[in-house]
Amino acid sequence: MESVARTTEISARSETSFEDAIRVGIERATQSLRNVRGAWVKEQEVKIDNGEITAFQVIMKVTFELEN
């Protein structure tokens, strides 16, 4: 079966961990996009205040299959 997919870039943030930021981003993406098939974490960043990590951010490319 042939298929065509599209990729979109999203950013997600968590105060807990990179893994949680990924989960948050995927959960949100699947609310708006149908047929999500995968994601690639392109970048990871941390926000630091007074020497402490206060947030974890990921930038992901999310792939979803286009409907016929």
PDB file of N, CA, C and O in Angstrom, chain B, residues numbered from 101:
ATOM      1  N   MET B 101       0.838  -1.178   0.000  1.00  0.00           N
ATOM      2  CA  MET B 101       0.000   0.000   0.000  1.00  0.00           C
ATOM      3  C   MET B 101       0.885   1.245   0.000  1.00  0.00           C
ATOM      4  O   MET B 101       1.842   1.337   0.770  1.00  0.00           O
ATOM      5  N   GLU B 102       0.561   2.187  -0.859  1.00  0.00           N
ATOM      6  CA  GLU B 102       1.312   3.425  -0.944  1.00  0.00           C
ATOM      7  C   GLU B 102       0.788   4.427   0.072  1.00  0.00           C
ATOM      8  O   GLU B 102      -0.397   4.426   0.405  1.00  0.00           O
ATOM      9  N   SER B 103       1.678   5.280   0.563  1.00  0.00           N
ATOM     10  CA  SER B 103       1.248   6.325   1.483  1.00  0.00           C
ATOM     11  C   SER B 103       2.132   7.554   1.299  1.00  0.00           C
ATOM     12  O   SER B 103       3.259   7.477   0.810  1.00  0.00           O
ATOM     13  N   VAL B 104       1.582   8.675   1.707  1.00  0.00           N
ATOM     14  CA  VAL B 104       2.309   9.945   1.671  1.00  0.00           C
ATOM     15  C   VAL B 104       2.244  10.530   3.068  1.00  0.00           C
ATOM     16  O   VAL B 104       1.185  10.552   3.696  1.00  0.00           O
ATOM     17  N   ALA B 105       3.378  11.002   3.548  1.00  0.00           N
ATOM     18  CA  ALA B 105       3.442  11.566   4.897  1.00  0.00           C
ATOM     19  C   ALA B 105       3.933  13.005   4.846  1.00  0.00           C
ATOM     20  O   ALA B 105       4.559  13.446   3.881  1.00  0.00           O
ATOM     21  N   ARG B 106       3.630  13.702   5.899  1.00  0.00           N
ATOM     22  CA  ARG B 106       4.075  15.084   6.055  1.00  0.00           C
ATOM     23  C   ARG B 106       4.756  15.199   7.412  1.00  0.00           C
ATOM     24  O   ARG B 106       4.432  14.460   8.341  1.00  0.00           O
ATOM     25  N   THR B 107       5.697  16.124   7.521  1.00  0.00           N
ATOM     26  CA  THR B 107       6.400  16.356   8.778  1.00  0.00           C
ATOM     27  C   THR B 107       6.189  17.796   9.204  1.00  0.00           C
ATOM     28  O   THR B 107       6.275  18.715   8.389  1.00  0.00           O
ATOM     29  N   THR B 108       5.911  17.987  10.488  1.00  0.00           N
ATOM     30  CA  THR B 108       5.766  19.327  11.044  1.00  0.00           C
ATOM     31  C   THR B 108       6.648  19.432  12.282  1.00  0.00           C
ATOM     32  O   THR B 108       6.885  18.437  12.968  1.00  0.00           O
ATOM     33  N   GLU B 109       7.122  20.611  12.560  1.00  0.00           N
ATOM     34  CA  GLU B 109       8.012  20.816  13.704  1.00  0.00           C
ATOM     35  C   GLU B 109       7.234  21.432  14.859  1.00  0.00           C
ATOM     36  O   GLU B 109       6.494  22.399  14.677  1.00  0.00           O
ATOM     37  N   ILE B 110       7.408  20.861  16.051  1.00  0.00           N
ATOM     38  CA  ILE B 110       6.752  21.395  17.239  1.00  0.00           C
ATOM     39  C   ILE B 110       7.768  21.539  18.363  1.00  0.00           C
ATOM     40  O   ILE B 110       8.835  20.925  18.342  1.00  0.00           O
ATOM     41  N   SER B 111       7.416  22.354  19.334  1.00  0.00           N
ATOM     42  CA  SER B 111       8.235  22.558  20.527  1.00  0.00           C
ATOM     43  C   SER B 111       7.367  22.238  21.737  1.00  0.00           C
ATOM     44  O   SER B 111       6.189  22.596  21.777  1.00  0.00           O
ATOM     45  N   ALA B 112       7.954  21.561  22.722  1.00  0.00           N
ATOM     46  CA  ALA B 112       7.212  21.224  23.939  1.00  0.00           C
ATOM     47  C   ALA B 112       8.133  21.405  25.143  1.00  0.00           C
ATOM     48  O   ALA B 112       9.346  21.224  25.042  1.00  0.00           O
ATOM     49  N   ARG B 113       7.544  21.763  26.281  1.00  0.00           N
ATOM     50  CA  ARG B 113       8.322  22.052  27.482  1.00  0.00           C
ATOM     51  C   ARG B 113       7.731  21.339  28.688  1.00  0.00           C
ATOM     52  O   ARG B 113       6.518  21.152  28.784  1.00  0.00           O
ATOM     53  N   SER B 114       8.608  20.943  29.606  1.00  0.00           N
ATOM     54  CA  SER B 114       8.204  20.308  30.858  1.00  0.00           C
ATOM     55  C   SER B 114       9.128  20.794  31.964  1.00  0.00           C
ATOM     56  O   SER B 114      10.297  21.093  31.720  1.00  0.00           O
ATOM     57  N   GLU B 115       8.607  20.871  33.164  1.00  0.00           N
ATOM     58  CA  GLU B 115       9.441  21.211  34.319  1.00  0.00           C
ATOM     59  C   GLU B 115      10.083  19.965  34.913  1.00  0.00           C
ATOM     60  O   GLU B 115      10.901  20.066  35.828  1.00  0.00           O
ATOM     61  N   THR B 116       9.718  18.781  34.395  1.00  0.00           N
ATOM     62  CA  THR B 116      10.155  17.511  34.975  1.00  0.00           C
ATOM     63  C   THR B 116      11.365  16.892  34.284  1.00  0.00           C
ATOM     64  O   THR B 116      12.375  16.608  34.928  1.00  0.00           O
ATOM     65  N   SER B 117      11.262  16.680  32.946  1.00  0.00           N
ATOM     66  CA  SER B 117      12.326  15.975  32.224  1.00  0.00           C
ATOM     67  C   SER B 117      12.146  16.120  30.719  1.00  0.00           C
ATOM     68  O   SER B 117      11.104  16.572  30.243  1.00  0.00           O
ATOM     69  N   PHE B 118      13.189  15.724  29.972  1.00  0.00           N
ATOM     70  CA  PHE B 118      13.072  15.696  28.515  1.00  0.00           C
ATOM     71  C   PHE B 118      12.021  14.667  28.100  1.00  0.00           C
ATOM     72  O   PHE B 118      11.221  14.922  27.201  1.00  0.00           O
ATOM     73  N   GLU B 119      12.023  13.512  28.751  1.00  0.00           N
ATOM     74  CA  GLU B 119      11.050  12.472  28.431  1.00  0.00           C
ATOM     75  C   GLU B 119       9.621  12.987  28.600  1.00  0.00           C
ATOM     76  O   GLU B 119       8.754  12.711  27.771  1.00  0.00           O
ATOM     77  N   ASP B 120       9.383  13.724  29.662  1.00  0.00           N
ATOM     78  CA  ASP B 120       8.047  14.283  29.886  1.00  0.00           C
ATOM     79  C   ASP B 120       7.716  15.330  28.827  1.00  0.00           C
ATOM     80  O   ASP B 120       6.573  15.408  28.378  1.00  0.00           O
ATOM     81  N   ALA B 121       8.692  16.133  28.423  1.00  0.00           N
ATOM     82  CA  ALA B 121       8.457  17.126  27.367  1.00  0.00           C
ATOM     83  C   ALA B 121       8.076  16.436  26.065  1.00  0.00           C
ATOM     84  O   ALA B 121       7.199  16.916  25.347  1.00  0.00           O
ATOM     85  N   ILE B 122       8.724  15.314  25.748  1.00  0.00           N
ATOM     86  CA  ILE B 122       8.379  14.546  24.547  1.00  0.00           C
ATOM     87  C   ILE B 122       6.951  14.034  24.655  1.00  0.00           C
ATOM     88  O   ILE B 122       6.173  14.156  23.709  1.00  0.00           O
ATOM     89  N   ARG B 123       6.603  13.459  25.806  1.00  0.00           N
ATOM     90  CA  ARG B 123       5.252  12.928  26.015  1.00  0.00           C
ATOM     91  C   ARG B 123       4.207  14.029  25.847  1.00  0.00           C
ATOM     92  O   ARG B 123       3.197  13.834  25.171  1.00  0.00           O
ATOM     93  N   VAL B 124       4.451  15.181  26.462  1.00  0.00           N
ATOM     94  CA  VAL B 124       3.531  16.320  26.365  1.00  0.00           C
ATOM     95  C   VAL B 124       3.361  16.745  24.904  1.00  0.00           C
ATOM     96  O   VAL B 124       2.242  16.986  24.450  1.00  0.00           O
ATOM     97  N   GLY B 125       4.461  16.834  24.180  1.00  0.00           N
ATOM     98  CA  GLY B 125       4.403  17.242  22.774  1.00  0.00           C
ATOM     99  C   GLY B 125       3.633  16.265  21.908  1.00  0.00           C
ATOM    100  O   GLY B 125       2.827  16.673  21.072  1.00  0.00           O
ATOM    101  N   ILE B 126       3.879  14.966  22.103  1.00  0.00           N
ATOM    102  CA  ILE B 126       3.183  13.950  21.305  1.00  0.00           C
ATOM    103  C   ILE B 126       1.700  13.920  21.650  1.00  0.00           C
ATOM    104  O   ILE B 126       0.857  13.819  20.758  1.00  0.00           O
ATOM    105  N   GLU B 127       1.376  14.008  22.939  1.00  0.00           N
ATOM    106  CA  GLU B 127      -0.039  14.023  23.335  1.00  0.00           C
ATOM    107  C   GLU B 127      -0.767  15.199  22.690  1.00  0.00           C
ATOM    108  O   GLU B 127      -1.888  15.054  22.203  1.00  0.00           O
ATOM    109  N   ARG B 128      -0.124  16.357  22.690  1.00  0.00           N
ATOM    110  CA  ARG B 128      -0.756  17.542  22.101  1.00  0.00           C
ATOM    111  C   ARG B 128      -0.849  17.420  20.585  1.00  0.00           C
ATOM    112  O   ARG B 128      -1.865  17.790  19.997  1.00  0.00           O
ATOM    113  N   ALA B 129       0.191  16.910  19.950  1.00  0.00           N
ATOM    114  CA  ALA B 129       0.185  16.761  18.488  1.00  0.00           C
ATOM    115  C   ALA B 129      -0.932  15.829  18.039  1.00  0.00           C
ATOM    116  O   ALA B 129      -1.585  16.085  17.028  1.00  0.00           O
ATOM    117  N   THR B 130      -1.157  14.741  18.789  1.00  0.00           N
ATOM    118  CA  THR B 130      -2.192  13.789  18.386  1.00  0.00           C
ATOM    119  C   THR B 130      -3.603  14.317  18.610  1.00  0.00           C
ATOM    120  O   THR B 130      -4.566  13.727  18.120  1.00  0.00           O
ATOM    121  N   GLN B 131      -3.740  15.416  19.340  1.00  0.00           N
ATOM    122  CA  GLN B 131      -5.052  16.058  19.466  1.00  0.00           C
ATOM    123  C   GLN B 131      -5.415  16.817  18.198  1.00  0.00           C
ATOM    124  O   GLN B 131      -6.591  16.940  17.859  1.00  0.00           O
ATOM    125  N   SER B 132      -4.395  17.331  17.489  1.00  0.00           N
ATOM    126  CA  SER B 132      -4.630  18.133  16.289  1.00  0.00           C
ATOM    127  C   SER B 132      -4.376  17.374  14.993  1.00  0.00           C
ATOM    128  O   SER B 132      -5.001  17.664  13.973  1.00  0.00           O
ATOM    129  N   LEU B 133      -3.467  16.407  15.023  1.00  0.00           N
ATOM    130  CA  LEU B 133      -3.076  15.686  13.815  1.00  0.00           C
ATOM    131  C   LEU B 133      -3.574  14.248  13.880  1.00  0.00           C
ATOM    132  O   LEU B 133      -3.509  13.603  14.926  1.00  0.00           O
ATOM    133  N   ARG B 134      -4.069  13.759  12.757  1.00  0.00           N
ATOM    134  CA  ARG B 134      -4.460  12.349  12.682  1.00  0.00           C
ATOM    135  C   ARG B 134      -3.316  11.560  12.051  1.00  0.00           C
ATOM    136  O   ARG B 134      -2.492  12.113  11.322  1.00  0.00           O
ATOM    137  N   ASN B 135      -3.281  10.283  12.336  1.00  0.00           N
ATOM    138  CA  ASN B 135      -2.325   9.358  11.718  1.00  0.00           C
ATOM    139  C   ASN B 135      -0.863   9.695  12.031  1.00  0.00           C
ATOM    140  O   ASN B 135       0.000   9.557  11.164  1.00  0.00           O
ATOM    141  N   VAL B 136      -0.581  10.134  13.256  1.00  0.00           N
ATOM    142  CA  VAL B 136       0.809  10.388  13.656  1.00  0.00           C
ATOM    143  C   VAL B 136       1.543   9.051  13.652  1.00  0.00           C
ATOM    144  O   VAL B 136       1.083   8.079  14.250  1.00  0.00           O
ATOM    145  N   ARG B 137       2.686   9.012  12.973  1.00  0.00           N
ATOM    146  CA  ARG B 137       3.424   7.758  12.798  1.00  0.00           C
ATOM    147  C   ARG B 137       4.787   7.748  13.490  1.00  0.00           C
ATOM    148  O   ARG B 137       5.359   6.680  13.705  1.00  0.00           O
ATOM    149  N   GLY B 138       5.307   8.910  13.836  1.00  0.00           N
ATOM    150  CA  GLY B 138       6.622   8.932  14.482  1.00  0.00           C
ATOM    151  C   GLY B 138       7.066  10.349  14.787  1.00  0.00           C
ATOM    152  O   GLY B 138       6.439  11.323  14.372  1.00  0.00           O
ATOM    153  N   ALA B 139       8.164  10.440  15.523  1.00  0.00           N
ATOM    154  CA  ALA B 139       8.722  11.748  15.855  1.00  0.00           C
ATOM    155  C   ALA B 139      10.232  11.616  16.002  1.00  0.00           C
ATOM    156  O   ALA B 139      10.743  10.579  16.425  1.00  0.00           O
ATOM    157  N   TRP B 140      10.919  12.665  15.653  1.00  0.00           N
ATOM    158  CA  TRP B 140      12.362  12.743  15.771  1.00  0.00           C
ATOM    159  C   TRP B 140      12.685  13.953  16.641  1.00  0.00           C
ATOM    160  O   TRP B 140      12.278  15.070  16.322  1.00  0.00           O
ATOM    161  N   VAL B 141      13.408  13.742  17.728  1.00  0.00           N
ATOM    162  CA  VAL B 141      13.803  14.842  18.602  1.00  0.00           C
ATOM    163  C   VAL B 141      15.005  15.519  17.952  1.00  0.00           C
ATOM    164  O   VAL B 141      16.093  14.948  17.871  1.00  0.00           O
ATOM    165  N   LYS B 142      14.786  16.733  17.498  1.00  0.00           N
ATOM    166  CA  LYS B 142      15.798  17.493  16.761  1.00  0.00           C
ATOM    167  C   LYS B 142      16.739  18.232  17.709  1.00  0.00           C
ATOM    168  O   LYS B 142      17.950  18.269  17.490  1.00  0.00           O
ATOM    169  N   GLU B 143      16.172  18.821  18.766  1.00  0.00           N
ATOM    170  CA  GLU B 143      16.978  19.595  19.718  1.00  0.00           C
ATOM    171  C   GLU B 143      16.451  19.409  21.128  1.00  0.00           C
ATOM    172  O   GLU B 143      15.267  19.143  21.337  1.00  0.00           O
ATOM    173  N   GLN B 144      17.337  19.552  22.078  1.00  0.00           N
ATOM    174  CA  GLN B 144      16.974  19.557  23.488  1.00  0.00           C
ATOM    175  C   GLN B 144      17.632  20.779  24.121  1.00  0.00           C
ATOM    176  O   GLN B 144      18.796  21.081  23.858  1.00  0.00           O
ATOM    177  N   GLU B 145      16.873  21.467  24.950  1.00  0.00           N
ATOM    178  CA  GLU B 145      17.389  22.649  25.630  1.00  0.00           C
ATOM    179  C   GLU B 145      16.914  22.640  27.074  1.00  0.00           C
ATOM    180  O   GLU B 145      15.891  22.035  27.395  1.00  0.00           O
ATOM    181  N   VAL B 146      17.654  23.309  27.939  1.00  0.00           N
ATOM    182  CA  VAL B 146      17.202  23.478  29.312  1.00  0.00           C
ATOM    183  C   VAL B 146      17.164  24.968  29.628  1.00  0.00           C
ATOM    184  O   VAL B 146      17.968  25.745  29.113  1.00  0.00           O
ATOM    185  N   LYS B 147      16.226  25.351  30.476  1.00  0.00           N
ATOM    186  CA  LYS B 147      16.168  26.714  30.986  1.00  0.00           C
ATOM    187  C   LYS B 147      16.796  26.680  32.375  1.00  0.00           C
ATOM    188  O   LYS B 147      16.484  25.807  33.186  1.00  0.00           O
ATOM    189  N   ILE B 148      17.669  27.620  32.639  1.00  0.00           N
ATOM    190  CA  ILE B 148      18.391  27.657  33.916  1.00  0.00           C
ATOM    191  C   ILE B 148      18.149  28.993  34.598  1.00  0.00           C
ATOM    192  O   ILE B 148      18.314  30.052  33.993  1.00  0.00           O
ATOM    193  N   ASP B 149      17.758  28.930  35.860  1.00  0.00           N
ATOM    194  CA  ASP B 149      17.594  30.119  36.696  1.00  0.00           C
ATOM    195  C   ASP B 149      18.403  29.920  37.974  1.00  0.00           C
ATOM    196  O   ASP B 149      18.243  28.918  38.671  1.00  0.00           O
ATOM    197  N   ASN B 150      19.263  30.873  38.269  1.00  0.00           N
ATOM    198  CA  ASN B 150      20.099  30.819  39.473  1.00  0.00           C
ATOM    199  C   ASN B 150      20.862  29.502  39.604  1.00  0.00           C
ATOM    200  O   ASN B 150      20.971  28.944  40.696  1.00  0.00           O
ATOM    201  N   GLY B 151      21.391  29.012  38.477  1.00  0.00           N
ATOM    202  CA  GLY B 151      22.183  27.795  38.489  1.00  0.00           C
ATOM    203  C   GLY B 151      21.388  26.510  38.555  1.00  0.00           C
ATOM    204  O   GLY B 151      21.981  25.433  38.618  1.00  0.00           O
ATOM    205  N   GLU B 152      20.059  26.581  38.543  1.00  0.00           N
ATOM    206  CA  GLU B 152      19.197  25.398  38.629  1.00  0.00           C
ATOM    207  C   GLU B 152      18.411  25.223  37.329  1.00  0.00           C
ATOM    208  O   GLU B 152      17.946  26.197  36.737  1.00  0.00           O
ATOM    209  N   ILE B 153      18.272  23.981  36.901  1.00  0.00           N
ATOM    210  CA  ILE B 153      17.440  23.693  35.730  1.00  0.00           C
ATOM    211  C   ILE B 153      15.980  23.841  36.135  1.00  0.00           C
ATOM    212  O   ILE B 153      15.514  23.195  37.074  1.00  0.00           O
ATOM    213  N   THR B 154      15.267  24.699  35.415  1.00  0.00           N
ATOM    214  CA  THR B 154      13.861  24.942  35.741  1.00  0.00           C
ATOM    215  C   THR B 154      12.893  24.417  34.682  1.00  0.00           C
ATOM    216  O   THR B 154      11.696  24.302  34.944  1.00  0.00           O
ATOM    217  N   ALA B 155      13.403  24.096  33.483  1.00  0.00           N
ATOM    218  CA  ALA B 155      12.531  23.562  32.439  1.00  0.00           C
ATOM    219  C   ALA B 155      13.355  22.813  31.405  1.00  0.00           C
ATOM    220  O   ALA B 155      14.515  23.135  31.146  1.00  0.00           O
ATOM    221  N   PHE B 156      12.721  21.807  30.824  1.00  0.00           N
ATOM    222  CA  PHE B 156      13.304  20.993  29.768  1.00  0.00           C
ATOM    223  C   PHE B 156      12.469  21.215  28.518  1.00  0.00           C
ATOM    224  O   PHE B 156      11.244  21.099  28.562  1.00  0.00           O
ATOM    225  N   GLN B 157      13.121  21.534  27.402  1.00  0.00           N
ATOM    226  CA  GLN B 157      12.391  21.794  26.168  1.00  0.00           C
ATOM    227  C   GLN B 157      12.945  20.928  25.054  1.00  0.00           C
ATOM    228  O   GLN B 157      14.155  20.734  24.943  1.00  0.00           O
ATOM    229  N   VAL B 158      12.037  20.406  24.224  1.00  0.00           N
ATOM    230  CA  VAL B 158      12.431  19.646  23.047  1.00  0.00           C
ATOM    231  C   VAL B 158      11.801  20.277  21.815  1.00  0.00           C
ATOM    232  O   VAL B 158      10.695  20.815  21.862  1.00  0.00           O
ATOM    233  N   ILE B 159      12.525  20.196  20.728  1.00  0.00           N
ATOM    234  CA  ILE B 159      11.991  20.566  19.426  1.00  0.00           C
ATOM    235  C   ILE B 159      11.977  19.271  18.626  1.00  0.00           C
ATOM    236  O   ILE B 159      13.006  18.618  18.450  1.00  0.00           O
ATOM    237  N   MET B 160      10.788  18.914  18.144  1.00  0.00           N
ATOM    238  CA  MET B 160      10.602  17.633  17.464  1.00  0.00           C
ATOM    239  C   MET B 160      10.022  17.824  16.075  1.00  0.00           C
ATOM    240  O   MET B 160       9.290  18.777  15.810  1.00  0.00           O
ATOM    241  N   LYS B 161      10.365  16.904  15.206  1.00  0.00           N
ATOM    242  CA  LYS B 161       9.707  16.791  13.910  1.00  0.00           C
ATOM    243  C   LYS B 161       8.746  15.616  14.024  1.00  0.00           C
ATOM    244  O   LYS B 161       9.163  14.481  14.254  1.00  0.00           O
ATOM    245  N   VAL B 162       7.465  15.895  13.863  1.00  0.00           N
ATOM    246  CA  VAL B 162       6.421  14.880  13.989  1.00  0.00           C
ATOM    247  C   VAL B 162       5.946  14.517  12.580  1.00  0.00           C
ATOM    248  O   VAL B 162       5.620  15.392  11.778  1.00  0.00           O
ATOM    249  N   THR B 163       5.914  13.221  12.295  1.00  0.00           N
ATOM    250  CA  THR B 163       5.486  12.731  10.986  1.00  0.00           C
ATOM    251  C   THR B 163       4.086  12.144  11.092  1.00  0.00           C
ATOM    252  O   THR B 163       3.787  11.352  11.986  1.00  0.00           O
ATOM    253  N   PHE B 164       3.235  12.555  10.154  1.00  0.00           N
ATOM    254  CA  PHE B 164       1.883  12.003  10.110  1.00  0.00           C
ATOM    255  C   PHE B 164       1.518  11.659   8.671  1.00  0.00           C
ATOM    256  O   PHE B 164       1.919  12.343   7.729  1.00  0.00           O
ATOM    257  N   GLU B 165       0.754  10.593   8.528  1.00  0.00           N
ATOM    258  CA  GLU B 165       0.364  10.102   7.218  1.00  0.00           C
ATOM    259  C   GLU B 165      -0.857  10.877   6.723  1.00  0.00           C
ATOM    260  O   GLU B 165      -1.826  11.063   7.458  1.00  0.00           O
ATOM    261  N   LEU B 166      -0.799  11.315   5.496  1.00  0.00           N
ATOM    262  CA  LEU B 166      -1.918  12.043   4.892  1.00  0.00           C
ATOM    263  C   LEU B 166      -3.025  11.070   4.513  1.00  0.00           C
ATOM    264  O   LEU B 166      -2.757   9.959   4.053  1.00  0.00           O
ATOM    265  N   GLU B 167      -4.264  11.493   4.708  1.00  0.00           N
ATOM    266  CA  GLU B 167      -5.398  10.661   4.366  1.00  0.00           C
ATOM    267  C   GLU B 167      -5.671  10.727   2.872  1.00  0.00           C
ATOM    268  O   GLU B 167      -5.335  11.709   2.210  1.00  0.00           O
ATOM    269  N   ASN B 168      -6.281   9.676   2.352  1.00  0.00           N
ATOM    270  CA  ASN B 168      -6.638   9.636   0.920  1.00  0.00           C
ATOM    271  C   ASN B 168      -7.774  10.582   0.623  1.00  0.00           C
ATOM    272  O   ASN B 168      -8.209  10.683  -0.524  1.00  0.00           O
TER     273      ASN B 168
END
